[in-house]
Amino acid sequence: MILAKNRKIALESSFSDQYPQSEASEDSLTNSVPSYISKLSVNHQVQKIYGNPSTGSPLNSIFAPLKLTRFYGSPISN
């Protein structure tokens, strides 16, 4: 029988002590937003609030509705 009185257990971290290089990038919020983007955003918000569709009222169709027919003929009844 072997006694382990004088032995030590060392636990190592599973995480690395080395970190990747990081670079700071320019903040995109400091750039000015083109005016047409701001206008589109305001228009969208107003339409969402008041439910006003931007497409207007639907037009009546100039075509007659299609008549559905079977391309394989009449079904056979048992």
PDB file with SEQRES, HELIX, SHEET and CRYST1 records, atoms N, CA, C and O in Angstrom:
SEQRES   1 A   78  MET ILE LEU ALA LYS ASN ARG LYS ILE ALA LEU GLU SER          
SEQRES   2 A   78  SER PHE SER ASP GLN TYR PRO GLN SER GLU ALA SER GLU          
SEQRES   3 A   78  ASP SER LEU THR ASN SER VAL PRO SER TYR ILE SER LYS          
SEQRES   4 A   78  LEU SER VAL ASN HIS GLN VAL GLN LYS ILE TYR GLY ASN          
SEQRES   5 A   78  PRO SER THR GLY SER PRO LEU ASN SER ILE PHE ALA PRO          
SEQRES   6 A   78  LEU LYS LEU THR ARG PHE TYR GLY SER PRO ILE SER ASN          
HELIX    1 AA1 SER A   28  THR A   30  5                                   3    
HELIX    2 AA2 SER A   35  TYR A   50  1                                  16    
CRYST1    1.000    1.000    1.000  90.00  90.00  90.00 P 1           1          
ATOM      1  N   MET A   1       0.833  -1.171   0.000  1.00  0.00           N  
ATOM      2  CA  MET A   1       0.000   0.000   0.000  1.00  0.00           C  
ATOM      3  C   MET A   1       0.885   1.244   0.000  1.00  0.00           C  
ATOM      4  O   MET A   1       1.807   1.368   0.807  1.00  0.00           O  
ATOM      5  N   ILE A   2       0.588   2.163  -0.922  1.00  0.00           N  
ATOM      6  CA  ILE A   2       1.397   3.375  -1.049  1.00  0.00           C  
ATOM      7  C   ILE A   2       0.578   4.552  -0.520  1.00  0.00           C  
ATOM      8  O   ILE A   2      -0.569   4.738  -0.925  1.00  0.00           O  
ATOM      9  N   LEU A   3       1.148   5.334   0.366  1.00  0.00           N  
ATOM     10  CA  LEU A   3       0.472   6.499   0.913  1.00  0.00           C  
ATOM     11  C   LEU A   3       0.893   7.734   0.116  1.00  0.00           C  
ATOM     12  O   LEU A   3       2.047   7.841  -0.299  1.00  0.00           O  
ATOM     13  N   ALA A   4      -0.018   8.643  -0.092  1.00  0.00           N  
ATOM     14  CA  ALA A   4       0.255   9.825  -0.896  1.00  0.00           C  
ATOM     15  C   ALA A   4       0.181  11.076  -0.044  1.00  0.00           C  
ATOM     16  O   ALA A   4      -0.506  12.030  -0.409  1.00  0.00           O  
ATOM     17  N   LYS A   5       0.875  11.091   1.081  1.00  0.00           N  
ATOM     18  CA  LYS A   5       0.817  12.227   1.982  1.00  0.00           C  
ATOM     19  C   LYS A   5       1.518  13.457   1.410  1.00  0.00           C  
ATOM     20  O   LYS A   5       1.031  14.571   1.600  1.00  0.00           O  
ATOM     21  N   ASN A   6       2.619  13.295   0.730  1.00  0.00           N  
ATOM     22  CA  ASN A   6       3.432  14.416   0.290  1.00  0.00           C  
ATOM     23  C   ASN A   6       3.189  14.791  -1.176  1.00  0.00           C  
ATOM     24  O   ASN A   6       3.976  15.541  -1.753  1.00  0.00           O  
ATOM     25  N   ARG A   7       2.160  14.305  -1.760  1.00  0.00           N  
ATOM     26  CA  ARG A   7       1.896  14.600  -3.173  1.00  0.00           C  
ATOM     27  C   ARG A   7       0.920  15.768  -3.284  1.00  0.00           C  
ATOM     28  O   ARG A   7       0.043  15.954  -2.440  1.00  0.00           O  
ATOM     29  N   LYS A   8       1.099  16.553  -4.355  1.00  0.00           N  
ATOM     30  CA  LYS A   8       0.237  17.707  -4.600  1.00  0.00           C  
ATOM     31  C   LYS A   8      -0.429  17.558  -5.963  1.00  0.00           C  
ATOM     32  O   LYS A   8       0.148  16.993  -6.892  1.00  0.00           O  
ATOM     33  N   ILE A   9      -1.606  18.054  -6.064  1.00  0.00           N  
ATOM     34  CA  ILE A   9      -2.322  18.058  -7.342  1.00  0.00           C  
ATOM     35  C   ILE A   9      -2.429  19.510  -7.798  1.00  0.00           C  
ATOM     36  O   ILE A   9      -2.949  20.359  -7.073  1.00  0.00           O  
ATOM     37  N   ALA A  10      -1.930  19.793  -9.011  1.00  0.00           N  
ATOM     38  CA  ALA A  10      -1.990  21.141  -9.578  1.00  0.00           C  
ATOM     39  C   ALA A  10      -3.021  21.137 -10.702  1.00  0.00           C  
ATOM     40  O   ALA A  10      -2.930  20.344 -11.639  1.00  0.00           O  
ATOM     41  N   LEU A  11      -3.986  22.018 -10.599  1.00  0.00           N  
ATOM     42  CA  LEU A  11      -5.012  22.132 -11.625  1.00  0.00           C  
ATOM     43  C   LEU A  11      -4.656  23.287 -12.552  1.00  0.00           C  
ATOM     44  O   LEU A  11      -4.362  24.393 -12.098  1.00  0.00           O  
ATOM     45  N   GLU A  12      -4.685  23.018 -13.858  1.00  0.00           N  
ATOM     46  CA  GLU A  12      -4.403  24.051 -14.838  1.00  0.00           C  
ATOM     47  C   GLU A  12      -5.709  24.540 -15.445  1.00  0.00           C  
ATOM     48  O   GLU A  12      -6.654  23.774 -15.636  1.00  0.00           O  
ATOM     49  N   SER A  13      -5.739  25.823 -15.740  1.00  0.00           N  
ATOM     50  CA  SER A  13      -6.931  26.407 -16.340  1.00  0.00           C  
ATOM     51  C   SER A  13      -7.079  25.909 -17.773  1.00  0.00           C  
ATOM     52  O   SER A  13      -6.085  25.724 -18.475  1.00  0.00           O  
ATOM     53  N   SER A  14      -8.299  25.695 -18.199  1.00  0.00           N  
ATOM     54  CA  SER A  14      -8.537  25.280 -19.573  1.00  0.00           C  
ATOM     55  C   SER A  14      -8.644  26.485 -20.504  1.00  0.00           C  
ATOM     56  O   SER A  14      -8.838  26.319 -21.708  1.00  0.00           O  
ATOM     57  N   PHE A  15      -8.521  27.685 -19.962  1.00  0.00           N  
ATOM     58  CA  PHE A  15      -8.585  28.905 -20.755  1.00  0.00           C  
ATOM     59  C   PHE A  15      -7.184  29.406 -21.050  1.00  0.00           C  
ATOM     60  O   PHE A  15      -6.272  29.258 -20.237  1.00  0.00           O  
ATOM     61  N   SER A  16      -7.026  29.989 -22.202  1.00  0.00           N  
ATOM     62  CA  SER A  16      -5.734  30.500 -22.628  1.00  0.00           C  
ATOM     63  C   SER A  16      -5.428  31.827 -21.940  1.00  0.00           C  
ATOM     64  O   SER A  16      -6.328  32.619 -21.658  1.00  0.00           O  
ATOM     65  N   ASP A  17      -4.151  32.052 -21.679  1.00  0.00           N  
ATOM     66  CA  ASP A  17      -3.711  33.332 -21.137  1.00  0.00           C  
ATOM     67  C   ASP A  17      -3.310  34.297 -22.252  1.00  0.00           C  
ATOM     68  O   ASP A  17      -2.967  35.449 -21.985  1.00  0.00           O  
ATOM     69  N   GLN A  18      -3.353  33.832 -23.487  1.00  0.00           N  
ATOM     70  CA  GLN A  18      -2.991  34.663 -24.631  1.00  0.00           C  
ATOM     71  C   GLN A  18      -4.279  35.085 -25.341  1.00  0.00           C  
ATOM     72  O   GLN A  18      -5.159  34.261 -25.586  1.00  0.00           O  
ATOM     73  N   TYR A  19      -4.378  36.365 -25.667  1.00  0.00           N  
ATOM     74  CA  TYR A  19      -5.566  36.910 -26.305  1.00  0.00           C  
ATOM     75  C   TYR A  19      -5.235  37.393 -27.708  1.00  0.00           C  
ATOM     76  O   TYR A  19      -4.123  37.871 -27.933  1.00  0.00           O  
ATOM     77  N   PRO A  20      -6.158  37.287 -28.660  1.00  0.00           N  
ATOM     78  CA  PRO A  20      -5.892  37.760 -30.020  1.00  0.00           C  
ATOM     79  C   PRO A  20      -5.828  39.289 -30.051  1.00  0.00           C  
ATOM     80  O   PRO A  20      -6.423  39.975 -29.221  1.00  0.00           O  
ATOM     81  N   GLN A  21      -5.096  39.788 -31.024  1.00  0.00           N  
ATOM     82  CA  GLN A  21      -5.001  41.231 -31.203  1.00  0.00           C  
ATOM     83  C   GLN A  21      -6.353  41.770 -31.652  1.00  0.00           C  
ATOM     84  O   GLN A  21      -7.012  41.159 -32.494  1.00  0.00           O  
ATOM     85  N   SER A  22      -6.765  42.880 -31.116  1.00  0.00           N  
ATOM     86  CA  SER A  22      -8.018  43.496 -31.539  1.00  0.00           C  
ATOM     87  C   SER A  22      -7.726  44.902 -32.035  1.00  0.00           C  
ATOM     88  O   SER A  22      -6.824  45.586 -31.553  1.00  0.00           O  
ATOM     89  N   GLU A  23      -8.513  45.301 -33.002  1.00  0.00           N  
ATOM     90  CA  GLU A  23      -8.343  46.624 -33.574  1.00  0.00           C  
ATOM     91  C   GLU A  23      -9.638  47.405 -33.394  1.00  0.00           C  
ATOM     92  O   GLU A  23     -10.731  46.851 -33.521  1.00  0.00           O  
ATOM     93  N   ALA A  24      -9.510  48.677 -33.102  1.00  0.00           N  
ATOM     94  CA  ALA A  24     -10.682  49.531 -32.984  1.00  0.00           C  
ATOM     95  C   ALA A  24     -11.095  49.987 -34.374  1.00  0.00           C  
ATOM     96  O   ALA A  24     -10.253  50.348 -35.197  1.00  0.00           O  
ATOM     97  N   SER A  25     -12.384  49.967 -34.625  1.00  0.00           N  
ATOM     98  CA  SER A  25     -12.884  50.437 -35.912  1.00  0.00           C  
ATOM     99  C   SER A  25     -13.649  51.738 -35.703  1.00  0.00           C  
ATOM    100  O   SER A  25     -14.042  52.071 -34.585  1.00  0.00           O  
ATOM    101  N   GLU A  26     -13.851  52.456 -36.784  1.00  0.00           N  
ATOM    102  CA  GLU A  26     -14.541  53.726 -36.717  1.00  0.00           C  
ATOM    103  C   GLU A  26     -16.009  53.499 -36.373  1.00  0.00           C  
ATOM    104  O   GLU A  26     -16.639  52.577 -36.891  1.00  0.00           O  
ATOM    105  N   ASP A  27     -16.539  54.329 -35.513  1.00  0.00           N  
ATOM    106  CA  ASP A  27     -17.933  54.223 -35.107  1.00  0.00           C  
ATOM    107  C   ASP A  27     -18.818  54.649 -36.267  1.00  0.00           C  
ATOM    108  O   ASP A  27     -18.681  55.760 -36.779  1.00  0.00           O  
ATOM    109  N   SER A  28     -19.719  53.779 -36.683  1.00  0.00           N  
ATOM    110  CA  SER A  28     -20.579  54.083 -37.826  1.00  0.00           C  
ATOM    111  C   SER A  28     -21.657  55.098 -37.484  1.00  0.00           C  
ATOM    112  O   SER A  28     -22.254  55.687 -38.385  1.00  0.00           O  
ATOM    113  N   LEU A  29     -21.919  55.316 -36.196  1.00  0.00           N  
ATOM    114  CA  LEU A  29     -22.953  56.264 -35.813  1.00  0.00           C  
ATOM    115  C   LEU A  29     -22.507  57.714 -35.977  1.00  0.00           C  
ATOM    116  O   LEU A  29     -23.334  58.625 -36.010  1.00  0.00           O  
ATOM    117  N   THR A  30     -21.202  57.922 -36.078  1.00  0.00           N  
ATOM    118  CA  THR A  30     -20.726  59.293 -36.242  1.00  0.00           C  
ATOM    119  C   THR A  30     -20.888  59.766 -37.683  1.00  0.00           C  
ATOM    120  O   THR A  30     -20.888  60.969 -37.940  1.00  0.00           O  
ATOM    121  N   ASN A  31     -21.026  58.838 -38.623  1.00  0.00           N  
ATOM    122  CA  ASN A  31     -21.229  59.229 -40.010  1.00  0.00           C  
ATOM    123  C   ASN A  31     -22.650  59.752 -40.170  1.00  0.00           C  
ATOM    124  O   ASN A  31     -23.568  59.274 -39.504  1.00  0.00           O  
ATOM    125  N   SER A  32     -22.831  60.717 -41.038  1.00  0.00           N  
ATOM    126  CA  SER A  32     -24.168  61.273 -41.232  1.00  0.00           C  
ATOM    127  C   SER A  32     -25.013  60.316 -42.087  1.00  0.00           C  
ATOM    128  O   SER A  32     -24.509  59.667 -43.004  1.00  0.00           O  
ATOM    129  N   VAL A  33     -26.284  60.251 -41.768  1.00  0.00           N  
ATOM    130  CA  VAL A  33     -27.227  59.412 -42.497  1.00  0.00           C  
ATOM    131  C   VAL A  33     -27.739  60.228 -43.680  1.00  0.00           C  
ATOM    132  O   VAL A  33     -28.123  61.384 -43.502  1.00  0.00           O  
ATOM    133  N   PRO A  34     -27.753  59.647 -44.897  1.00  0.00           N  
ATOM    134  CA  PRO A  34     -28.287  60.393 -46.038  1.00  0.00           C  
ATOM    135  C   PRO A  34     -29.738  60.808 -45.785  1.00  0.00           C  
ATOM    136  O   PRO A  34     -30.484  60.091 -45.118  1.00  0.00           O  
ATOM    137  N   SER A  35     -30.130  61.956 -46.314  1.00  0.00           N  
ATOM    138  CA  SER A  35     -31.459  62.508 -46.032  1.00  0.00           C  
ATOM    139  C   SER A  35     -32.576  61.596 -46.519  1.00  0.00           C  
ATOM    140  O   SER A  35     -33.629  61.525 -45.885  1.00  0.00           O  
ATOM    141  N   TYR A  36     -32.369  60.892 -47.639  1.00  0.00           N  
ATOM    142  CA  TYR A  36     -33.436  60.022 -48.131  1.00  0.00           C  
ATOM    143  C   TYR A  36     -33.676  58.839 -47.203  1.00  0.00           C  
ATOM    144  O   TYR A  36     -34.797  58.335 -47.128  1.00  0.00           O  
ATOM    145  N   ILE A  37     -32.650  58.391 -46.499  1.00  0.00           N  
ATOM    146  CA  ILE A  37     -32.832  57.301 -45.535  1.00  0.00           C  
ATOM    147  C   ILE A  37     -33.675  57.793 -44.366  1.00  0.00           C  
ATOM    148  O   ILE A  37     -34.579  57.090 -43.915  1.00  0.00           O  
ATOM    149  N   SER A  38     -33.389  58.987 -43.876  1.00  0.00           N  
ATOM    150  CA  SER A  38     -34.180  59.548 -42.773  1.00  0.00           C  
ATOM    151  C   SER A  38     -35.631  59.730 -43.190  1.00  0.00           C  
ATOM    152  O   SER A  38     -36.543  59.437 -42.416  1.00  0.00           O  
ATOM    153  N   LYS A  39     -35.849  60.212 -44.408  1.00  0.00           N  
ATOM    154  CA  LYS A  39     -37.210  60.437 -44.897  1.00  0.00           C  
ATOM    155  C   LYS A  39     -37.960  59.109 -45.036  1.00  0.00           C  
ATOM    156  O   LYS A  39     -39.132  59.019 -44.670  1.00  0.00           O  
ATOM    157  N   LEU A  40     -37.292  58.081 -45.562  1.00  0.00           N  
ATOM    158  CA  LEU A  40     -37.929  56.764 -45.677  1.00  0.00           C  
ATOM    159  C   LEU A  40     -38.284  56.208 -44.302  1.00  0.00           C  
ATOM    160  O   LEU A  40     -39.338  55.598 -44.124  1.00  0.00           O  
ATOM    161  N   SER A  41     -37.401  56.420 -43.339  1.00  0.00           N  
ATOM    162  CA  SER A  41     -37.650  55.923 -41.998  1.00  0.00           C  
ATOM    163  C   SER A  41     -38.871  56.597 -41.384  1.00  0.00           C  
ATOM    164  O   SER A  41     -39.713  55.926 -40.788  1.00  0.00           O  
ATOM    165  N   VAL A  42     -38.973  57.918 -41.524  1.00  0.00           N  
ATOM    166  CA  VAL A  42     -40.125  58.648 -40.988  1.00  0.00           C  
ATOM    167  C   VAL A  42     -41.402  58.191 -41.689  1.00  0.00           C  
ATOM    168  O   VAL A  42     -42.417  57.969 -41.029  1.00  0.00           O  
ATOM    169  N   ASN A  43     -41.370  58.048 -43.011  1.00  0.00           N  
ATOM    170  CA  ASN A  43     -42.547  57.594 -43.758  1.00  0.00           C  
ATOM    171  C   ASN A  43     -42.998  56.214 -43.291  1.00  0.00           C  
ATOM    172  O   ASN A  43     -44.193  55.966 -43.124  1.00  0.00           O  
ATOM    173  N   HIS A  44     -42.047  55.328 -43.083  1.00  0.00           N  
ATOM    174  CA  HIS A  44     -42.377  53.969 -42.638  1.00  0.00           C  
ATOM    175  C   HIS A  44     -43.039  54.009 -41.259  1.00  0.00           C  
ATOM    176  O   HIS A  44     -44.034  53.323 -41.025  1.00  0.00           O  
ATOM    177  N   GLN A  45     -42.490  54.802 -40.358  1.00  0.00           N  
ATOM    178  CA  GLN A  45     -43.050  54.881 -39.010  1.00  0.00           C  
ATOM    179  C   GLN A  45     -44.469  55.439 -39.032  1.00  0.00           C  
ATOM    180  O   GLN A  45     -45.336  54.935 -38.319  1.00  0.00           O  
ATOM    181  N   VAL A  46     -44.721  56.469 -39.838  1.00  0.00           N  
ATOM    182  CA  VAL A  46     -46.062  57.048 -39.937  1.00  0.00           C  
ATOM    183  C   VAL A  46     -47.039  56.022 -40.501  1.00  0.00           C  
ATOM    184  O   VAL A  46     -48.162  55.900 -40.012  1.00  0.00           O  
ATOM    185  N   GLN A  47     -46.618  55.284 -41.528  1.00  0.00           N  
ATOM    186  CA  GLN A  47     -47.497  54.271 -42.122  1.00  0.00           C  
ATOM    187  C   GLN A  47     -47.797  53.162 -41.129  1.00  0.00           C  
ATOM    188  O   GLN A  47     -48.919  52.656 -41.100  1.00  0.00           O  
ATOM    189  N   LYS A  48     -46.821  52.769 -40.309  1.00  0.00           N  
ATOM    190  CA  LYS A  48     -47.054  51.730 -39.305  1.00  0.00           C  
ATOM    191  C   LYS A  48     -48.034  52.216 -38.233  1.00  0.00           C  
ATOM    192  O   LYS A  48     -48.869  51.445 -37.759  1.00  0.00           O  
ATOM    193  N   ILE A  49     -47.932  53.494 -37.852  1.00  0.00           N  
ATOM    194  CA  ILE A  49     -48.803  54.029 -36.802  1.00  0.00           C  
ATOM    195  C   ILE A  49     -50.236  54.176 -37.302  1.00  0.00           C  
ATOM    196  O   ILE A  49     -51.175  53.754 -36.626  1.00  0.00           O  
ATOM    197  N   TYR A  50     -50.411  54.768 -38.475  1.00  0.00           N  
ATOM    198  CA  TYR A  50     -51.743  55.090 -38.964  1.00  0.00           C  
ATOM    199  C   TYR A  50     -52.315  54.048 -39.918  1.00  0.00           C  
ATOM    200  O   TYR A  50     -53.481  54.156 -40.299  1.00  0.00           O  
ATOM    201  N   GLY A  51     -51.540  53.047 -40.317  1.00  0.00           N  
ATOM    202  CA  GLY A  51     -52.046  51.986 -41.168  1.00  0.00           C  
ATOM    203  C   GLY A  51     -52.390  52.447 -42.565  1.00  0.00           C  
ATOM    204  O   GLY A  51     -53.265  51.869 -43.209  1.00  0.00           O  
ATOM    205  N   ASN A  52     -51.730  53.458 -43.038  1.00  0.00           N  
ATOM    206  CA  ASN A  52     -51.990  53.998 -44.369  1.00  0.00           C  
ATOM    207  C   ASN A  52     -51.075  53.296 -45.375  1.00  0.00           C  
ATOM    208  O   ASN A  52     -49.865  53.517 -45.348  1.00  0.00           O  
ATOM    209  N   PRO A  53     -51.619  52.458 -46.258  1.00  0.00           N  
ATOM    210  CA  PRO A  53     -50.747  51.763 -47.212  1.00  0.00           C  
ATOM    211  C   PRO A  53     -50.160  52.741 -48.227  1.00  0.00           C  
ATOM    212  O   PRO A  53     -50.828  53.678 -48.665  1.00  0.00           O  
ATOM    213  N   SER A  54     -48.925  52.511 -48.583  1.00  0.00           N  
ATOM    214  CA  SER A  54     -48.253  53.409 -49.527  1.00  0.00           C  
ATOM    215  C   SER A  54     -48.621  53.093 -50.971  1.00  0.00           C  
ATOM    216  O   SER A  54     -48.329  53.885 -51.867  1.00  0.00           O  
ATOM    217  N   THR A  55     -49.255  51.952 -51.208  1.00  0.00           N  
ATOM    218  CA  THR A  55     -49.559  51.554 -52.583  1.00  0.00           C  
ATOM    219  C   THR A  55     -50.880  52.107 -53.077  1.00  0.00           C  
ATOM    220  O   THR A  55     -51.174  52.007 -54.268  1.00  0.00           O  
ATOM    221  N   GLY A  56     -51.681  52.683 -52.206  1.00  0.00           N  
ATOM    222  CA  GLY A  56     -52.970  53.220 -52.625  1.00  0.00           C  
ATOM    223  C   GLY A  56     -54.013  52.128 -52.700  1.00  0.00           C  
ATOM    224  O   GLY A  56     -53.808  51.018 -52.208  1.00  0.00           O  
ATOM    225  N   SER A  57     -55.150  52.456 -53.329  1.00  0.00           N  
ATOM    226  CA  SER A  57     -56.221  51.472 -53.439  1.00  0.00           C  
ATOM    227  C   SER A  57     -55.927  50.507 -54.587  1.00  0.00           C  
ATOM    228  O   SER A  57     -55.340  50.912 -55.591  1.00  0.00           O  
ATOM    229  N   PRO A  58     -56.322  49.243 -54.460  1.00  0.00           N  
ATOM    230  CA  PRO A  58     -56.038  48.275 -55.515  1.00  0.00           C  
ATOM    231  C   PRO A  58     -56.872  48.559 -56.772  1.00  0.00           C  
ATOM    232  O   PRO A  58     -58.015  49.008 -56.681  1.00  0.00           O  
ATOM    233  N   LEU A  59     -56.299  48.297 -57.914  1.00  0.00           N  
ATOM    234  CA  LEU A  59     -56.984  48.495 -59.187  1.00  0.00           C  
ATOM    235  C   LEU A  59     -57.836  47.277 -59.520  1.00  0.00           C  
ATOM    236  O   LEU A  59     -57.511  46.154 -59.135  1.00  0.00           O  
ATOM    237  N   ASN A  60     -58.926  47.509 -60.237  1.00  0.00           N  
ATOM    238  CA  ASN A  60     -59.750  46.390 -60.701  1.00  0.00           C  
ATOM    239  C   ASN A  60     -59.028  45.695 -61.844  1.00  0.00           C  
ATOM    240  O   ASN A  60     -58.393  46.340 -62.679  1.00  0.00           O  
ATOM    241  N   SER A  61     -59.133  44.383 -61.870  1.00  0.00           N  
ATOM    242  CA  SER A  61     -58.465  43.608 -62.909  1.00  0.00           C  
ATOM    243  C   SER A  61     -59.198  43.758 -64.236  1.00  0.00           C  
ATOM    244  O   SER A  61     -60.428  43.785 -64.275  1.00  0.00           O  
ATOM    245  N   ILE A  62     -58.440  43.855 -65.316  1.00  0.00           N  
ATOM    246  CA  ILE A  62     -59.059  43.935 -66.642  1.00  0.00           C  
ATOM    247  C   ILE A  62     -59.228  42.547 -67.251  1.00  0.00           C  
ATOM    248  O   ILE A  62     -59.800  42.401 -68.331  1.00  0.00           O  
ATOM    249  N   PHE A  63     -58.730  41.538 -66.555  1.00  0.00           N  
ATOM    250  CA  PHE A  63     -58.816  40.166 -67.045  1.00  0.00           C  
ATOM    251  C   PHE A  63     -59.910  39.415 -66.303  1.00  0.00           C  
ATOM    252  O   PHE A  63     -60.123  39.625 -65.109  1.00  0.00           O  
ATOM    253  N   ALA A  64     -60.599  38.541 -67.018  1.00  0.00           N  
ATOM    254  CA  ALA A  64     -61.621  37.695 -66.402  1.00  0.00           C  
ATOM    255  C   ALA A  64     -60.921  36.631 -65.556  1.00  0.00           C  
ATOM    256  O   ALA A  64     -59.810  36.216 -65.886  1.00  0.00           O  
ATOM    257  N   PRO A  65     -61.554  36.188 -64.474  1.00  0.00           N  
ATOM    258  CA  PRO A  65     -60.926  35.141 -63.661  1.00  0.00           C  
ATOM    259  C   PRO A  65     -60.747  33.859 -64.481  1.00  0.00           C  
ATOM    260  O   PRO A  65     -61.559  33.541 -65.349  1.00  0.00           O  
ATOM    261  N   LEU A  66     -59.687  33.149 -64.192  1.00  0.00           N  
ATOM    262  CA  LEU A  66     -59.402  31.911 -64.915  1.00  0.00           C  
ATOM    263  C   LEU A  66     -60.375  30.811 -64.503  1.00  0.00           C  
ATOM    264  O   LEU A  66     -60.721  30.679 -63.328  1.00  0.00           O  
ATOM    265  N   LYS A  67     -60.815  30.017 -65.495  1.00  0.00           N  
ATOM    266  CA  LYS A  67     -61.667  28.870 -65.224  1.00  0.00           C  
ATOM    267  C   LYS A  67     -60.752  27.662 -65.044  1.00  0.00           C  
ATOM    268  O   LYS A  67     -59.955  27.334 -65.923  1.00  0.00           O  
ATOM    269  N   LEU A  68     -60.878  27.010 -63.896  1.00  0.00           N  
ATOM    270  CA  LEU A  68     -60.022  25.873 -63.609  1.00  0.00           C  
ATOM    271  C   LEU A  68     -60.516  24.636 -64.347  1.00  0.00           C  
ATOM    272  O   LEU A  68     -61.694  24.289 -64.260  1.00  0.00           O  
ATOM    273  N   THR A  69     -59.633  23.978 -65.064  1.00  0.00           N  
ATOM    274  CA  THR A  69     -59.969  22.734 -65.759  1.00  0.00           C  
ATOM    275  C   THR A  69     -58.900  21.698 -65.454  1.00  0.00           C  
ATOM    276  O   THR A  69     -57.753  22.035 -65.159  1.00  0.00           O  
ATOM    277  N   ARG A  70     -59.294  20.432 -65.528  1.00  0.00           N  
ATOM    278  CA  ARG A  70     -58.333  19.347 -65.316  1.00  0.00           C  
ATOM    279  C   ARG A  70     -57.610  19.067 -66.625  1.00  0.00           C  
ATOM    280  O   ARG A  70     -58.245  18.938 -67.672  1.00  0.00           O  
ATOM    281  N   PHE A  71     -56.313  18.975 -66.572  1.00  0.00           N  
ATOM    282  CA  PHE A  71     -55.566  18.710 -67.799  1.00  0.00           C  
ATOM    283  C   PHE A  71     -55.616  17.235 -68.176  1.00  0.00           C  
ATOM    284  O   PHE A  71     -55.249  16.872 -69.294  1.00  0.00           O  
ATOM    285  N   TYR A  72     -56.065  16.382 -67.263  1.00  0.00           N  
ATOM    286  CA  TYR A  72     -56.092  14.951 -67.535  1.00  0.00           C  
ATOM    287  C   TYR A  72     -57.495  14.437 -67.828  1.00  0.00           C  
ATOM    288  O   TYR A  72     -57.681  13.228 -67.967  1.00  0.00           O  
ATOM    289  N   GLY A  73     -58.483  15.314 -67.925  1.00  0.00           N  
ATOM    290  CA  GLY A  73     -59.840  14.883 -68.229  1.00  0.00           C  
ATOM    291  C   GLY A  73     -60.682  14.709 -66.980  1.00  0.00           C  
ATOM    292  O   GLY A  73     -60.306  15.164 -65.899  1.00  0.00           O  
ATOM    293  N   SER A  74     -61.823  14.049 -67.129  1.00  0.00           N  
ATOM    294  CA  SER A  74     -62.737  13.833 -66.019  1.00  0.00           C  
ATOM    295  C   SER A  74     -62.264  12.669 -65.164  1.00  0.00           C  
ATOM    296  O   SER A  74     -61.702  11.707 -65.686  1.00  0.00           O  
ATOM    297  N   PRO A  75     -62.484  12.745 -63.859  1.00  0.00           N  
ATOM    298  CA  PRO A  75     -62.095  11.625 -63.001  1.00  0.00           C  
ATOM    299  C   PRO A  75     -63.018  10.421 -63.226  1.00  0.00           C  
ATOM    300  O   PRO A  75     -64.199  10.591 -63.528  1.00  0.00           O  
ATOM    301  N   ILE A  76     -62.486   9.224 -63.080  1.00  0.00           N  
ATOM    302  CA  ILE A  76     -63.268   8.002 -63.250  1.00  0.00           C  
ATOM    303  C   ILE A  76     -63.945   7.679 -61.924  1.00  0.00           C  
ATOM    304  O   ILE A  76     -63.294   7.578 -60.884  1.00  0.00           O  
ATOM    305  N   SER A  77     -65.264   7.518 -61.982  1.00  0.00           N  
ATOM    306  CA  SER A  77     -65.987   7.180 -60.739  1.00  0.00           C  
ATOM    307  C   SER A  77     -66.170   5.683 -60.651  1.00  0.00           C  
ATOM    308  O   SER A  77     -66.372   5.029 -61.674  1.00  0.00           O  
ATOM    309  N   ASN A  78     -66.106   5.134 -59.481  1.00  0.00           N  
ATOM    310  CA  ASN A  78     -66.242   3.674 -59.261  1.00  0.00           C  
ATOM    311  C   ASN A  78     -67.671   3.303 -59.056  1.00  0.00           C  
ATOM    312  O   ASN A  78     -67.982   2.129 -58.857  1.00  0.00           O  
TER     313      ASN A  78                                                      
END                                                                             
